Amino acid sequence: QPAQRLPIAEQSAAATLAASGSGVLAKRKVQDLVEQVSPGETIDTEVEEVLLEIAEDFVENVTNFACLLAKHRKSQVLEVQDIKLHLDKHWGIKVAGYSGTEERAQKRASLGPDNQPKRPPGRPPSQPQAGGASGAGSGAAGARPGA
């Protein structure tokens, strides 16, 4: 799958949307989200405006920082990996649905040759005990002399 790319020149797209008044999120969408979370609830107009402003600030922040990451890579192209990195490291948000080759490679590296998780050094492998309860039963028969 080819990397999804946007020219860095479009980094101010969020700012342009905010200035034009169209915004990243429409008021109707905020109402729809509230209805999904809590059917029958309504929110005050001021709260709705604050939520819209927070969403726009978030998109602008993520876009600007991702563009800085692209520039750090000496690229003139904003890629999904830039946005994913910022969301993961700064916001704790994992983006699913895009090339997870890094995640798969990391998971494979943490598995041993038997595809089981590697154990920390110095810890012996856990082995099931042979015989199970039979060892406890044989000790119980001779444990009480003279009884």
C-alpha positions as CSV (number, residue, x, y, z in Angstrom):
1,Q,0.0,0.0,0.0
2,P,1.6,3.3,-1.0
3,A,2.0,5.9,1.7
4,Q,-0.8,8.5,1.8
5,R,0.8,12.0,1.2
6,L,-0.2,15.6,1.4
7,P,2.0,18.5,0.3
8,I,3.3,20.4,3.3
9,A,2.0,23.6,1.8
10,E,-1.5,22.4,2.9
11,Q,-0.4,22.5,6.5
12,S,-2.4,25.6,7.0
13,A,-5.6,23.9,5.8
14,A,-7.0,23.7,9.3
15,A,-6.3,27.4,9.9
16,T,-8.0,28.3,6.6
17,L,-11.0,26.2,7.5
18,A,-11.2,27.9,10.9
19,A,-10.9,31.3,9.4
20,S,-13.5,30.7,6.8
21,G,-16.0,29.6,9.5
22,S,-16.8,26.2,8.0
23,G,-14.7,24.5,10.6
24,V,-13.5,21.0,10.9
25,L,-16.6,19.7,12.5
26,A,-20.1,21.0,11.8
27,K,-22.5,21.9,14.5
28,R,-24.9,19.2,13.3
29,K,-22.2,16.6,13.8
30,V,-21.7,17.7,17.4
31,Q,-25.4,17.3,17.9
32,D,-25.3,13.8,16.3
33,L,-22.4,12.8,18.5
34,V,-24.3,13.9,21.6
35,E,-27.3,12.0,20.5
36,Q,-25.3,8.8,19.9
37,V,-23.6,9.0,23.4
38,S,-26.7,10.0,25.3
39,P,-30.0,9.8,23.4
40,G,-32.4,12.6,24.2
41,E,-29.8,14.9,25.7
42,T,-29.1,18.4,24.4
43,I,-26.1,20.7,24.9
44,D,-26.0,24.4,25.3
45,T,-25.0,26.5,22.3
46,E,-22.0,27.8,24.2
47,V,-20.8,24.3,25.0
48,E,-21.3,23.3,21.4
49,E,-19.1,26.2,20.2
50,V,-16.4,25.4,22.8
51,L,-16.4,21.7,21.5
52,L,-16.1,22.9,17.9
53,E,-13.2,25.2,18.9
54,I,-11.4,22.4,20.7
55,A,-11.8,20.1,17.7
56,E,-10.4,22.8,15.4
57,D,-7.5,23.4,17.7
58,F,-6.8,19.7,17.9
59,V,-6.7,19.3,14.1
60,E,-4.5,22.3,13.7
61,N,-2.1,21.2,16.4
62,V,-1.8,17.7,15.0
63,T,-1.4,19.0,11.5
64,N,1.3,21.5,12.4
65,F,3.3,19.1,14.5
66,A,3.1,16.4,11.8
67,C,4.4,18.9,9.3
68,L,7.3,19.6,11.6
69,L,8.0,15.8,11.7
70,A,7.9,15.7,7.9
71,K,10.4,18.6,7.7
72,H,12.6,16.8,10.2
73,R,12.6,13.9,7.8
74,K,13.8,16.4,5.2
75,S,10.6,15.8,3.2
76,Q,8.3,18.2,1.5
77,V,5.4,15.7,1.8
78,L,3.3,15.1,4.9
79,E,2.7,11.4,5.3
80,V,0.3,9.3,7.4
81,Q,3.3,8.1,9.5
82,D,3.9,11.7,10.6
83,I,0.4,12.1,11.9
84,K,0.4,8.6,13.4
85,L,3.6,9.3,15.3
86,H,2.4,12.5,16.7
87,L,-1.0,11.1,17.8
88,D,0.7,8.1,19.4
89,K,3.5,9.8,21.2
90,H,1.7,13.1,22.3
91,W,-1.9,12.0,22.6
92,G,-1.8,8.3,23.2
93,I,-4.0,7.7,20.2
94,K,-3.3,4.6,18.1
95,V,-4.5,4.8,14.5
96,A,-5.8,1.6,13.2
97,G,-6.4,0.7,9.6
98,Y,-3.1,1.9,8.1
99,S,0.0,-0.1,7.3
100,G,0.9,-1.8,10.5
101,T,4.2,-3.2,9.3
102,E,6.0,-1.5,12.2
103,E,3.7,-2.9,14.8
104,R,3.8,-6.4,13.2
105,A,7.6,-6.3,13.1
106,Q,7.8,-5.2,16.7
107,K,5.4,-8.0,17.8
108,R,7.5,-10.6,15.9
109,A,10.6,-9.3,17.5
110,S,9.1,-9.9,21.0
111,L,8.3,-13.6,20.1
112,G,10.7,-16.5,20.5
113,P,11.4,-19.2,18.0
114,D,8.4,-21.1,19.2
115,N,6.1,-18.0,18.6
116,Q,5.6,-17.6,22.4
117,P,6.5,-14.4,24.2
118,K,10.1,-14.1,25.1
119,R,10.9,-14.5,28.9
120,P,13.0,-12.0,30.7
121,P,16.6,-13.1,31.1
122,G,17.3,-15.2,34.2
123,R,13.7,-16.5,34.5
124,P,13.4,-20.3,33.9
125,P,10.7,-21.5,31.6
126,S,7.6,-22.6,33.4
127,Q,7.0,-26.4,33.0
128,P,3.9,-28.3,34.0
129,Q,4.6,-30.7,36.9
130,A,4.5,-34.4,35.9
131,G,2.0,-36.4,38.0
132,G,0.2,-33.4,39.4
133,A,-1.6,-34.4,42.6
134,S,0.0,-37.8,42.9
135,G,3.0,-36.5,44.7
136,A,0.9,-35.0,47.5
137,G,-1.1,-38.2,47.8
138,S,1.9,-40.4,48.3
139,G,3.3,-38.2,51.0
140,A,0.0,-38.2,52.9
141,A,0.0,-42.0,53.3
142,G,3.2,-42.1,55.3
143,A,2.9,-38.8,57.0
144,R,1.2,-40.0,60.2
145,P,3.2,-42.8,61.9
146,G,1.3,-44.7,64.5
147,A,-2.1,-43.5,63.5
